[in-house]
């Protein structure tokens, strides 16, 4: 089997995740994150629409990770993203992170807004 090294531009892949955090390009980021060709930045969640709308025209697909399980996003957010011309795919954050990494390695114009999986409940 032949292995090829994947080279990313300014965008960084998701290396891992855990309760309340993501590891992106080797850096641990607490809370929700927004990933695009410009790098990774904190994201304040569904009410933080401005950075998502700013992606219009520069990405073909925006993955929205809703945490540990797939869930609906607010209808107003979905409508605003669609009106801006953003293709939106909703999925659980682990699935969104994997999908983002695969398409990123193919050089696709993508972004991901990921909510963390919830911290484990105390026993």
N, CA and C atoms as an extended XYZ file, in Angstrom:
369
Properties=species:S:1:pos:R:3:atomname:S:1:resname:S:1:resid:I:1 pbc="F F F"
N         0.844       -1.165        0.000 N   UNK     1
C         0.000        0.000        0.000 CA  UNK     1
C         0.894        1.236        0.000 C   UNK     1
N         0.510        2.192       -0.802 N   UNK     2
C         1.253        3.445       -0.883 CA  UNK     2
C         0.533        4.496       -0.051 C   UNK     2
N         1.262        5.192        0.798 N   UNK     3
C         0.697        6.253        1.621 CA  UNK     3
C         1.182        7.599        1.114 C   UNK     3
N         0.273        8.529        1.031 N   UNK     4
C         0.617        9.879        0.608 CA  UNK     4
C         0.364       10.841        1.750 C   UNK     4
N         1.288       11.748        1.960 N   UNK     5
C         1.101       12.764        2.983 CA  UNK     5
C         0.092       13.791        2.487 C   UNK     5
N        -0.831       14.156        3.381 N   UNK     6
C        -1.821       15.170        3.044 CA  UNK     6
C        -1.274       16.525        3.458 C   UNK     6
N        -1.313       17.477        2.540 N   UNK     7
C        -0.842       18.820        2.833 CA  UNK     7
C        -2.045       19.748        2.860 C   UNK     7
N        -2.234       20.422        3.988 N   UNK     8
C        -3.334       21.369        4.127 CA  UNK     8
C        -2.796       22.776        3.912 C   UNK     8
N        -3.637       23.673        3.403 N   UNK     9
C        -3.236       25.067        3.243 CA  UNK     9
C        -3.352       25.737        4.610 C   UNK     9
N        -3.989       26.881        4.706 N   UNK    10
C        -4.165       27.544        5.992 CA  UNK    10
C        -5.197       26.849        6.870 C   UNK    10
N        -6.088       26.095        6.263 N   UNK    11
C        -7.085       25.349        7.034 CA  UNK    11
C        -6.391       24.223        7.779 C   UNK    11
N        -6.907       23.924        8.960 N   UNK    12
C        -6.311       22.872        9.768 CA  UNK    12
C        -7.344       21.788       10.042 C   UNK    12
N        -6.921       20.521       10.013 N   UNK    13
C        -7.861       19.433       10.265 CA  UNK    13
C        -8.173       19.283       11.749 C   UNK    13
N        -9.268       18.601       12.012 N   UNK    14
C        -9.620       18.254       13.384 CA  UNK    14
C        -8.854       16.986       13.728 C   UNK    14
N        -7.970       17.084       14.723 N   UNK    15
C        -7.155       15.940       15.139 CA  UNK    15
C        -7.885       15.070       16.152 C   UNK    15
N        -8.814       15.650       16.891 N   UNK    16
C        -9.536       14.900       17.906 CA  UNK    16
C       -10.529       15.790       18.627 C   UNK    16
N       -11.281       15.179       19.517 N   UNK    17
C       -12.274       15.927       20.296 CA  UNK    17
C       -12.554       15.143       21.564 C   UNK    17
N       -13.152       15.817       22.502 N   UNK    18
C       -13.545       15.192       23.761 CA  UNK    18
C       -14.579       16.061       24.431 C   UNK    18
N       -14.921       15.732       25.665 N   UNK    19
C       -15.950       16.502       26.367 CA  UNK    19
C       -15.581       17.984       26.469 C   UNK    19
N       -16.259       18.827       25.689 N   UNK    20
C       -16.070       20.264       25.771 CA  UNK    20
C       -14.924       20.851       24.973 C   UNK    20
N       -14.223       20.046       24.159 N   UNK    21
C       -13.076       20.597       23.416 CA  UNK    21
C       -12.900       19.909       22.067 C   UNK    21
N       -12.118       20.584       21.206 N   UNK    22
C       -11.647       20.026       19.944 CA  UNK    22
C       -10.140       20.239       19.893 C   UNK    22
N        -9.427       19.335       19.244 N   UNK    23
C        -8.002       19.538       18.965 CA  UNK    23
C        -7.901       19.762       17.465 C   UNK    23
N        -7.484       20.962       17.089 N   UNK    24
C        -7.448       21.387       15.693 CA  UNK    24
C        -6.012       21.751       15.336 C   UNK    24
N        -5.441       21.040       14.386 N   UNK    25
C        -4.066       21.305       13.986 CA  UNK    25
C        -3.098       21.235       15.153 C   UNK    25
N        -3.366       20.335       16.107 N   UNK    26
C        -2.494       20.160       17.263 CA  UNK    26
C        -2.791       21.086       18.426 C   UNK    26
N        -3.706       22.026       18.267 N   UNK    27
C        -4.038       22.992       19.322 CA  UNK    27
C        -5.392       22.638       19.934 C   UNK    27
N        -5.455       22.585       21.261 N   UNK    28
C        -6.710       22.319       21.949 CA  UNK    28
C        -7.508       23.613       22.024 C   UNK    28
N        -8.767       23.521       21.601 N   UNK    29
C        -9.676       24.666       21.629 CA  UNK    29
C       -10.892       24.270       22.456 C   UNK    29
N       -11.169       25.017       23.506 N   UNK    30
C       -12.318       24.750       24.357 CA  UNK    30
C       -13.588       25.306       23.722 C   UNK    30
N       -14.684       24.583       23.860 N   UNK    31
C       -15.968       25.063       23.380 CA  UNK    31
C       -16.153       24.861       21.892 C   UNK    31
N       -17.128       25.555       21.341 N   UNK    32
C       -17.477       25.449       19.930 CA  UNK    32
C       -16.412       26.123       19.063 C   UNK    32
N       -16.230       25.597       17.841 N   UNK    33
C       -15.225       26.142       16.926 CA  UNK    33
C       -15.812       26.331       15.534 C   UNK    33
N       -15.223       27.262       14.811 N   UNK    34
C       -15.536       27.490       13.407 CA  UNK    34
C       -14.248       27.247       12.628 C   UNK    34
N       -14.335       26.348       11.653 N   UNK    35
C       -13.174       25.964       10.849 CA  UNK    35
C       -13.410       26.354        9.400 C   UNK    35
N       -12.406       26.985        8.810 N   UNK    36
C       -12.502       27.354        7.397 CA  UNK    36
C       -11.095       27.457        6.840 C   UNK    36
N       -10.989       27.887        5.585 N   UNK    37
C        -9.661       28.008        4.991 CA  UNK    37
C        -8.827       29.085        5.678 C   UNK    37
N        -9.451       29.922        6.463 N   UNK    38
C        -8.728       30.942        7.218 CA  UNK    38
C        -8.224       30.458        8.561 C   UNK    38
N        -8.493       29.207        8.903 N   UNK    39
C        -8.035       28.659       10.170 CA  UNK    39
C        -9.195       28.314       11.086 C   UNK    39
N        -8.902       28.232       12.358 N   UNK    40
C        -9.892       27.867       13.368 CA  UNK    40
C       -10.077       29.028       14.333 C   UNK    40
N       -11.324       29.243       14.737 N   UNK    41
C       -11.609       30.310       15.693 CA  UNK    41
C       -12.757       29.865       16.594 C   UNK    41
N       -12.867       30.469       17.770 N   UNK    42
C       -14.007       30.154       18.636 CA  UNK    42
C       -15.306       30.568       17.952 C   UNK    42
N       -16.367       29.832       18.269 N   UNK    43
C       -17.699       30.128       17.740 CA  UNK    43
C       -18.659       30.119       18.920 C   UNK    43
N       -19.574       31.054       18.974 N   UNK    44
C       -20.472       31.182       20.127 CA  UNK    44
C       -21.783       30.411       19.966 C   UNK    44
N       -21.894       29.596       18.950 N   UNK    45
C       -23.081       28.769       18.791 CA  UNK    45
C       -24.099       29.344       17.831 C   UNK    45
N       -25.296       28.781       17.878 N   UNK    46
C       -26.326       29.093       16.891 CA  UNK    46
C       -26.695       30.568       16.810 C   UNK    46
N       -26.539       31.316       17.890 N   UNK    47
C       -26.856       32.749       17.852 CA  UNK    47
C       -25.767       33.580       17.197 C   UNK    47
N       -24.605       32.989       16.963 N   UNK    48
C       -23.455       33.679       16.385 CA  UNK    48
C       -23.462       33.479       14.869 C   UNK    48
N       -24.367       34.182       14.190 N   UNK    49
C       -24.569       33.960       12.758 CA  UNK    49
C       -23.596       34.728       11.860 C   UNK    49
N       -23.085       35.855       12.331 N   UNK    50
C       -22.251       36.708       11.469 CA  UNK    50
C       -21.052       35.970       10.865 C   UNK    50
N       -20.268       35.216       11.646 N   UNK    51
C       -19.126       34.553       11.012 CA  UNK    51
C       -19.542       33.471       10.021 C   UNK    51
N       -20.707       32.880       10.226 N   UNK    52
C       -21.200       31.872        9.278 CA  UNK    52
C       -21.625       32.540        7.976 C   UNK    52
N       -22.367       33.637        8.087 N   UNK    53
C       -22.824       34.350        6.890 CA  UNK    53
C       -21.653       34.944        6.113 C   UNK    53
N       -20.565       35.277        6.808 N   UNK    54
C       -19.380       35.824        6.140 CA  UNK    54
C       -18.717       34.797        5.218 C   UNK    54
N       -19.058       33.527        5.377 N   UNK    55
C       -18.484       32.471        4.540 CA  UNK    55
C       -19.149       32.381        3.166 C   UNK    55
N       -20.271       33.055        2.994 N   UNK    56
C       -21.007       32.988        1.726 CA  UNK    56
C       -20.095       33.388        0.565 C   UNK    56
N       -20.114       32.574       -0.461 N   UNK    57
C       -19.292       32.834       -1.639 CA  UNK    57
C       -17.903       32.238       -1.565 C   UNK    57
N       -17.433       31.923       -0.373 N   UNK    58
C       -16.083       31.356       -0.260 CA  UNK    58
C       -16.079       29.858        0.036 C   UNK    58
N       -17.239       29.299        0.392 N   UNK    59
C       -17.326       27.854        0.621 CA  UNK    59
C       -18.538       27.301       -0.128 C   UNK    59
N       -18.442       26.039       -0.472 N   UNK    60
C       -19.557       25.374       -1.135 CA  UNK    60
C       -20.470       24.680       -0.137 C   UNK    60
N       -19.888       24.197        0.959 N   UNK    61
C       -20.658       23.475        1.969 CA  UNK    61
C       -20.199       23.908        3.352 C   UNK    61
N       -21.165       24.113        4.226 N   UNK    62
C       -20.911       24.383        5.636 CA  UNK    62
C       -21.484       23.223        6.426 C   UNK    62
N       -20.617       22.493        7.122 N   UNK    63
C       -21.066       21.443        8.015 CA  UNK    63
C       -21.367       22.082        9.364 C   UNK    63
N       -22.509       21.771        9.922 N   UNK    64
C       -22.821       22.221       11.273 CA  UNK    64
C       -22.940       20.988       12.149 C   UNK    64
N       -22.031       20.896       13.109 N   UNK    65
C       -22.039       19.797       14.062 CA  UNK    65
C       -22.831       20.203       15.286 C   UNK    65
N       -23.833       19.409       15.636 N   UNK    66
C       -24.770       19.773       16.701 CA  UNK    66
C       -24.440       19.116       18.043 C   UNK    66
N       -23.220       18.661       18.226 N   UNK    67
C       -22.835       18.013       19.474 CA  UNK    67
C       -22.752       16.513       19.288 C   UNK    67
N       -22.986       15.771       20.372 N   UNK    68
C       -22.839       14.313       20.338 CA  UNK    68
C       -23.874       13.636       19.441 C   UNK    68
N       -25.037       14.228       19.310 N   UNK    69
C       -26.132       13.661       18.510 CA  UNK    69
C       -26.590       14.675       17.468 C   UNK    69
N       -27.124       14.167       16.371 N   UNK    70
C       -27.688       15.066       15.364 CA  UNK    70
C       -28.949       15.704       15.938 C   UNK    70
N       -29.129       16.972       15.660 N   UNK    71
C       -30.292       17.714       16.155 CA  UNK    71
C       -30.634       18.795       15.139 C   UNK    71
N       -31.826       19.312       15.229 N   UNK    72
C       -32.234       20.414       14.354 CA  UNK    72
C       -31.542       21.697       14.800 C   UNK    72
N       -31.221       22.540       13.821 N   UNK    73
C       -30.736       23.876       14.149 CA  UNK    73
C       -31.946       24.809       14.123 C   UNK    73
N       -31.837       25.972       14.744 N   UNK    74
C       -32.969       26.905       14.714 CA  UNK    74
C       -33.377       27.234       13.268 C   UNK    74
N       -34.682       27.283       13.036 N   UNK    75
C       -35.209       27.538       11.689 CA  UNK    75
C       -34.709       28.864       11.132 C   UNK    75
N       -34.611       29.882       11.973 N   UNK    76
C       -34.144       31.194       11.509 CA  UNK    76
C       -32.695       31.119       11.023 C   UNK    76
N       -31.873       30.341       11.693 N   UNK    77
C       -30.479       30.178       11.268 CA  UNK    77
C       -30.426       29.458        9.931 C   UNK    77
N       -31.158       28.372        9.801 N   UNK    78
C       -31.161       27.628        8.541 CA  UNK    78
C       -31.608       28.526        7.388 C   UNK    78
N       -32.670       29.298        7.590 N   UNK    79
C       -33.166       30.182        6.531 CA  UNK    79
C       -32.136       31.244        6.165 C   UNK    79
N       -31.488       31.836        7.162 N   UNK    80
C       -30.484       32.870        6.890 CA  UNK    80
C       -29.317       32.303        6.089 C   UNK    80
N       -28.870       31.107        6.437 N   UNK    81
C       -27.750       30.481        5.726 CA  UNK    81
C       -28.142       30.139        4.288 C   UNK    81
N       -29.331       29.600        4.126 N   UNK    82
C       -29.786       29.251        2.777 CA  UNK    82
C       -29.992       30.500        1.922 C   UNK    82
N       -30.537       31.562        2.511 N   UNK    83
C       -30.724       32.823        1.764 CA  UNK    83
C       -29.388       33.423        1.356 C   UNK    83
N       -28.338       33.158        2.143 N   UNK    84
C       -27.002       33.652        1.806 CA  UNK    84
C       -26.324       32.785        0.750 C   UNK    84
N       -26.977       31.678        0.372 N   UNK    85
C       -26.417       30.810       -0.658 CA  UNK    85
C       -25.462       29.759       -0.135 C   UNK    85
N       -25.476       29.533        1.148 N   UNK    86
C       -24.588       28.515        1.727 CA  UNK    86
C       -25.271       27.155        1.711 C   UNK    86
N       -24.581       26.158        1.174 N   UNK    87
C       -25.052       24.791        1.289 CA  UNK    87
C       -24.765       24.330        2.713 C   UNK    87
N       -25.771       23.829        3.396 N   UNK    88
C       -25.636       23.473        4.806 CA  UNK    88
C       -25.936       21.994        4.995 C   UNK    88
N       -25.071       21.316        5.721 N   UNK    89
C       -25.275       19.917        6.097 CA  UNK    89
C       -25.220       19.838        7.615 C   UNK    89
N       -26.282       19.307        8.203 N   UNK    90
C       -26.375       19.192        9.656 CA  UNK    90
C       -26.062       17.754       10.043 C   UNK    90
N       -25.198       17.581       11.030 N   UNK    91
C       -24.852       16.243       11.511 CA  UNK    91
C       -24.268       16.337       12.906 C   UNK    91
N       -24.091       15.214       13.555 N   UNK    92
C       -23.428       15.200       14.852 CA  UNK    92
C       -21.997       15.717       14.669 C   UNK    92
N       -21.449       16.357       15.679 N   UNK    93
C       -20.110       16.957       15.554 CA  UNK    93
C       -19.012       15.959       15.198 C   UNK    93
N       -18.974       14.746       15.779 N   UNK    94
C       -17.928       13.807       15.355 CA  UNK    94
C       -17.999       13.482       13.866 C   UNK    94
N       -19.196       13.301       13.346 N   UNK    95
C       -19.375       13.017       11.920 CA  UNK    95
C       -19.009       14.232       11.081 C   UNK    95
N       -19.394       15.408       11.531 N   UNK    96
C       -19.061       16.636       10.807 CA  UNK    96
C       -17.547       16.847       10.760 C   UNK    96
N       -16.864       16.561       11.864 N   UNK    97
C       -15.407       16.721       11.899 CA  UNK    97
C       -14.728       15.759       10.921 C   UNK    97
N       -15.177       14.510       10.892 N   UNK    98
C       -14.594       13.541        9.953 CA  UNK    98
C       -14.872       13.944        8.508 C   UNK    98
N       -16.098       14.357        8.223 N   UNK    99
C       -16.454       14.769        6.861 CA  UNK    99
C       -15.642       15.990        6.433 C   UNK    99
N       -15.488       16.938        7.356 N   UNK   100
C       -14.684       18.130        7.086 CA  UNK   100
C       -13.253       17.727        6.719 C   UNK   100
N       -12.657       16.835        7.508 N   UNK   101
C       -11.274       16.413        7.241 CA  UNK   101
C       -11.135       15.751        5.876 C   UNK   101
N       -12.079       14.894        5.513 N   UNK   102
C       -12.002       14.201        4.229 CA  UNK   102
C       -12.076       15.199        3.081 C   UNK   102
N       -13.075       16.086        3.120 N   UNK   103
C       -13.214       17.048        2.028 CA  UNK   103
C       -12.083       18.064        2.018 C   UNK   103
N       -11.577       18.419        3.192 N   UNK   104
C       -10.434       19.325        3.265 CA  UNK   104
C        -9.220       18.697        2.590 C   UNK   104
N        -9.006       17.411        2.811 N   UNK   105
C        -7.857       16.725        2.196 CA  UNK   105
C        -7.985       16.652        0.678 C   UNK   105
N        -9.216       16.778        0.178 N   UNK   106
C        -9.443       16.785       -1.267 CA  UNK   106
C        -9.347       18.184       -1.857 C   UNK   106
N        -9.084       19.178       -1.016 N   UNK   107
C        -8.955       20.547       -1.497 CA  UNK   107
C       -10.279       21.238       -1.744 C   UNK   107
N       -11.360       20.743       -1.152 N   UNK   108
C       -12.687       21.311       -1.370 CA  UNK   108
C       -12.873       22.607       -0.586 C   UNK   108
N       -13.792       23.434       -1.031 N   UNK   109
C       -14.121       24.710       -0.375 CA  UNK   109
C       -15.189       24.449        0.681 C   UNK   109
N       -14.747       24.174        1.895 N   UNK   110
C       -15.674       23.793        2.955 CA  UNK   110
C       -15.363       24.540        4.239 C   UNK   110
N       -16.335       24.490        5.145 N   UNK   111
C       -16.163       25.040        6.489 CA  UNK   111
C       -16.992       24.174        7.433 C   UNK   111
N       -16.686       24.270        8.713 N   UNK   112
C       -17.442       23.530        9.712 CA  UNK   112
C       -17.614       24.380       10.959 C   UNK   112
N       -18.827       24.395       11.472 N   UNK   113
C       -19.142       25.039       12.744 CA  UNK   113
C       -19.550       23.904       13.679 C   UNK   113
N       -18.747       23.679       14.708 N   UNK   114
C       -18.920       22.492       15.538 CA  UNK   114
C       -19.197       22.835       16.993 C   UNK   114
N       -20.302       22.311       17.513 N   UNK   115
C       -20.569       22.375       18.946 CA  UNK   115
C       -19.878       21.172       19.581 C   UNK   115
N       -19.298       21.343       20.760 N   UNK   116
C       -18.600       20.216       21.384 CA  UNK   116
C       -19.577       19.169       21.902 C   UNK   116
N       -19.048       17.961       22.055 N   UNK   117
C       -19.830       16.941       22.746 CA  UNK   117
C       -19.852       17.354       24.199 C   UNK   117
N       -20.948       17.118       24.871 N   UNK   118
C       -21.128       17.577       26.253 CA  UNK   118
C       -20.144       16.872       27.190 C   UNK   118
N       -19.695       17.569       28.206 N   UNK   119
C       -18.849       16.914       29.212 CA  UNK   119
C       -19.602       15.773       29.859 C   UNK   119
N       -18.871       14.739       30.280 N   UNK   120
C       -19.493       13.582       30.922 CA  UNK   120
C       -20.160       14.015       32.217 C   UNK   120
N       -21.344       13.494       32.478 N   UNK   121
C       -22.058       13.814       33.726 CA  UNK   121
C       -21.348       13.147       34.895 C   UNK   121
N       -21.306       13.849       36.022 N   UNK   122
C       -20.700       13.273       37.212 CA  UNK   122
C       -21.548       12.093       37.689 C   UNK   122
N       -20.847       11.073       38.131 N   UNK   123
C       -21.555        9.871       38.590 CA  UNK   123
C       -22.078       10.034       39.994 C   UNK   123
